[in-house]
Amino acid sequence: MKFLRLLLIFGLAAGRQAWAVYAPIPDQDQGKAWAFSVAADVVHDSNIFGGATGSISSTVYSLVPKIAFNASVTDQTFLSASYQLNLDHFDSRPGDKTLDSHLFTARLAHAFTQATTLDLSDSYAIEKNPESLLNGLAVNTDQSFKNNEIDASFGTNLGPKTGLTLKARSVLFRYDNARLGASLDRTENLYGVSGDYAVLPELKAVGEYRREDIDYRELGATKDKKSDFLLAGADYNVAKKVTASGRLGVEWRHRQGERSKTSPYAELSTKFDYAPGSFLTAGYVYTLEETSNPLLYTDTQVNRFFVNAQHALTGLVTLSGSVDYEPSKLMGRRGIADVDETTNRYGLALSYLPTKNWTISLNDDYDKISSGDATRELSRNRTGLSARYSF
């Protein structure tokens, strides 16, 4: 269940590592350079194309083999790479009933000293069966796309209590459908610099500047955007098992061919590790994001509230859940009214680990979108059983 895997935790991994570079990898993959896994899923999807009307349901059978390489090249350098294939077969789908998606990842992390680190990663996806569908499109629309994301981070200490971090991200979207591509193909570049100061051993004050450039491949003169962010906040270890992080600030967004906008920005989160293998996270984000229909709307003003929880019922059984509530506003172009839209997402998973190599999960996801634009309504439920074997 992909939704549950995408836990939105902002800033909760603050703090630099010691000399050796740490890279979180699954328990089954630790202690060996090469790791292999294969998963099989059976899912019933009530709305495979995410249509507002005329929804098509299907049972989906998936096979997901994966190969991964994880190694400490030296005491200071960590290298990882992986390839994953998703084969999805639909028992009821117009057109192709078998779709193949591919995911390639690579990461290089290096510690120059105890205080100075560099982290580079790249992820390339060929997605034929998107998990997050674009609302507002006709049923039986090909939403497959290619996506590449490059992330870079460099951190160092300027003094005993002062740190500096430089970050960059570049994300490219290319849709297979020519009409969707003409509307949505774009590159999003984000650059930032942040400084932190240890007010107390458990409290860091943070100041940050970000620059975001969104460049569309077609009709950029009416859709491109440039944004500058100025943020301030803190990372706080409230207690041994409780952490919190927050950023508040302002975004100055310049829109090509449209009115510019000054908007507040916020990202707040907290995490409580209340027992071994059990935690609760919650947070809030206020920001401007891209819309699936840039011809009518400049962007989406999003309020996002989220809660994620994981509870170890026993040493072998884990229950996890996610709730995501997003009251939003589609910002209309000149002459087009703004549209209110609310997105609700719920996820629940029960996982059983009979051995170190096996994971068996029962999953359920529900998506609901209510919109002032009737063509953007969505109701979708996915219930399934999955088994994963690692070796």
N, C-alpha and C positions, 0 to 999 in steps of 0.2 A: 504494500500500500504506500504509494509514493508520497501522498499528502502527509502522512504521519512521519515520514522520514525527513521532511523539510521543516525541522523545528526552528522557528524564527527566534534565535537568541542573539541579541545585539550586545557586543562588548563584554560578554561574560567570560571570555578567555583572556582577559587583560593580564599583563605581566609577562616579562620576558623569561625565556627559558635559560637554564644554566648552559654550560659549555656545549654539551651534546644537543643536537637538534632532535626535537621530539615531533613525531608525525603520527597522529591517531589512525590506527588501522584496526580492522576487526580482530577480536580475540583469536578466531580461527586461523588468521593469516600471520600472527605474530610468531617469531622464532624461525622463519624460513623465508628464503629469497623469493621462491616461486609459490604462488597459491592458486588453486583452481576451485571453482564452485559451479554448480549447476542447480537451477531452480525451475520448478514446474508450478504453474498457477492455473486455476480454473476460476473464472470470474463471470458473474452475470452483470452486464452493463445495460441499464435501462434506457440510455440515450447516447449511442456511440458517436453521433455527430454533433451533439450539443445543440440540437435544434429547439427553437422556441415552440414550434408546432410540428406535428407529424413525426414525433420521435420514433426512432428505430431501436429496438432492444436486441441484444444478442448475448449468447454465451461465448466467452473468449478463452481459448486455450493458449497458454504461453509457455515457451521454453526459453530459459535465460542462462546460457553458459557464460562464464567469465574467467579470464586469466589475468593475474596481477603479479607484478614484480615489486618487491620492497626490500631495500638494502641500504645499510649505512656504508657508503663508499669509503669514508674515513670517520674518525671520531667526531668530525665537525660537519660532515656532509651526508645528507640523506637524499636518496633518489627513489622515486616510485613511478610506475606506469601501469596502465591497465587497458584491457579491451573487453567490452561486453556486447553481446548480441542478444536482441530481443526478437523472438519469432512469435507473432501473434496470429492465431487463426480464429476467424469468426464463423459461427454456424449460420448467421443470418446477416449478410452485409451486401449491399449493391456494389458491383464492381469487384475489385480484388478482395478475396476472402483471406488471403495470407499476406501479412505485411512483415517486413524485416527492418528493424531499427538498429543503429550502431552507436556506441559511445566509446570514445578514445580519451584517456586522461594521462597527464604527465605532471610530475612535480619535482622540483629541485629546491632543497632547503640547505642553507649553509650558515654556520656560525663562524664569523671571522674571529670574534673574541666572545667572552662571556656576555658582553653588553651590546654587541653589534651583529645583527643577523640579516640575511637576505632570503626571501621566499618567493619562488616563481612557480606558477602553475598554468596549465592550459587544458581546456576541455572542449572537445569537438563532437557534436552530436548530429547524426542523421536520423531525424525523428519522423517516422511514418505513421505512428499512432499516438498523437500528442495527448498527454495527461491533462494539461490545461487548455481547454478548447476556447476558441474565439467566439463569444456570443454576438448575436446580430447577423450571423451568416445563415444562408439557406441550408436546409438539410441536404446531406450527401455532397458537401463541399470538401474538396481536398485541402486539408489544413497542414499537410506535411511540410517540414521545413528543415533547413540546415542551420546550425548555430555553433559559433565558436566564441569561447570566453577565455581571455588571458588576464591573469591577475599577478601583480607584483607588489611586494612590500619590503621596505628596508627600514630597520629600526636600530637606533643607537642611543647611548646615554651621553648627554652633554655635561653632566655633573652628577654628584652623589644622589641628588633628588630629582633631576630633570632629564626627561627623555624626549627624543624626536623620532617621528615615524613618517615616512614617505610612502604613499600608496598610489597605485594606478590600476585601472581596469578597462578593458576594451571588449565589447560584446557586439557580435555581428549576427544579423538575422537575414536569411534568404529563404523565401517561400517557394515551393515547387510550382504552385498554381500561378500563372502569369498575372491574373487580375489581382490576387492577393499580394504578389510580389510588387506590383506597381504601386500598391497602396501602403505596404508595411515594411518592405525591405529597407533596412537602416543599419547604422553603426552607432553605438552609444559608448562614448569615451568619458571616463570619470578619473580625475586626478585629485590628490589631496595631500595636505601636510598637516600634521597635528603635533602639538607639544603637550607634555604632561609634567606635573609637579607633585611630588609626594608631600602633601600637607601633613599627613600622618602615615604611619606604616600601613594602615588599612585603607587610606583614602587618597585618591589621586584626582587632582583638578586637571581638566583637559580643555584645551582650546584648539579649534580646527577650522581650516579653510578647505573647501572643495570647489572644483570646477567641473561642470558636466556639459558635453557637447553631443547633441543628438542630430545626426545628419542622415536624411533620407536619400535613397538612391534616385528617386524620381520626384519631381515637384517639390524639391527642397526649398525653393523660394517662398513656398507657402506653409511648409511643415517643419522646417528645421528650428532648433531651439538651442540657446546658450544660457546656462545657469551658473550663478555664483552663490555659494553657501558660506555663511559665517556662523559657526556653532561654538557653544560652550557647554561644559557638562562635567561629569565626575564618574569615576569607577570606584565602588565602595564595597569592601568586604564587611558586611554588616555584622556577621557573626561567623563562627566556624563553618556553618552549613548554609549560610545565606549570603548571596552576592547581589549587587544591584548596579545598573549602569544607566546613564541618561545623557542625551544631547538635545539641547534646545537652541534654536537660532532662526535665521531668516534666509529665504531663498529669493534672489533677484533673477527672474526668468525673462529673457528676451526672446520673443517669438517672431520668426520671419513672416512677414505679411499679415500679422495680427497684433493686437494690443499686448504689450508686455505686462508682467504681473509681479508684484511683490507679495510673498506668501510666507507665513510662519512654517517652521519645520520642527518636528519632534520625533525622537525615538527613545523609548523608555522600556526597560526590562528588568526582571528580577528572577532569581533562581533559588530554590530551596531544596537541598539534598537531604531529605528528612530521614532516609534509611539506606542501607546498602542496596544498590540497584534501583532505588526509588527517588523520584524527584518531581518537582512542580515548577513550571516556568510560566510567566505571564508578562504581557507587555502591551505597548501602544505605539503606533506610528502614524504621523500625519505628514503627508507629502503629496507631490504631484507626480503622476505616472502617465505613461503613454496609453492611448486608447486603441481599441481594435477598429475604430472608424475615424481616422484622422481627417477625412474629407468633411465630416460634419462637426467634429469636436476637436479642439486644440489639444486637450489632455484631460486627465481624470484627477479630481481632488479627492484624495483617499484618507479616510479615518479607518485604521485597522487595529482592532482589539484581538488579542490572541491568548489562549491558555493551552499549555501542553502538559501532560502528566504521564508518568510511568510508575507503576507500582509492582514490585516483586511479590506476587502472591505466595510463591514458594521459591526454593532455589532453582526450580526448573520451569516455572510458569510465570509469565509476565503479562500484565494488562497495561495497555497504553491508549491514550486518547488525545484528540486535538479538537479545539473549537476556535473558529476564525469568524469574526463578525466585522463586516466592512460597509458602513454607510458612506456612500460616495456621491460625488456630483460630477457629471459629464459637462465640461466647460464648452458651451456652444460657440461656434465661430460667429462672426458678425451677421446679424439677422437671424440667428438660430438660438432658440431658448436653451438655457441650461436644463439638464435632466437629472433628477434624483434616481439613485440606483443603490440597492442594498444586496450584498453578497453574504451568504451564510455557508460555511463549510464545517462539516462534522466528520470526525474519523474515529474509529475504534478498532483495536487489534488485540487478540489474545494469542500469545506466542508460547510455544512449548519447546524446550531444548532437551530431548531425551538423552543425547550424548553431545560431546563437544563439537562433533561434525554436523549434526542435524539440527535444523530449525523448522518447526511447523507452525503456521500461523493461520488464524481465522480472522478475516478483515471485513470491514464495512466502511464505505465512504458515502457521504451525501452532500451534494452541492445544490444550492437554491439561489437564484438571482431574481429579484423583483426590480423592475425598472419602469420608469415613465415612458420609455420607448418599448412598445410591446414586442418588437422584433428582437429585443435583447433578453427577453425572459428565458430562464433556464431551470430545469429540474432534472437531476441526474443522480442515480444511486448505483453503486458498485459493491457487490458482495461476493467474496471469494475465499478460496482455500489455497494456501501455497506451502510448498516444501522446498527447503534448500539444503544441499549437501556440499560441504567443503572438504577438500582433501589436498 
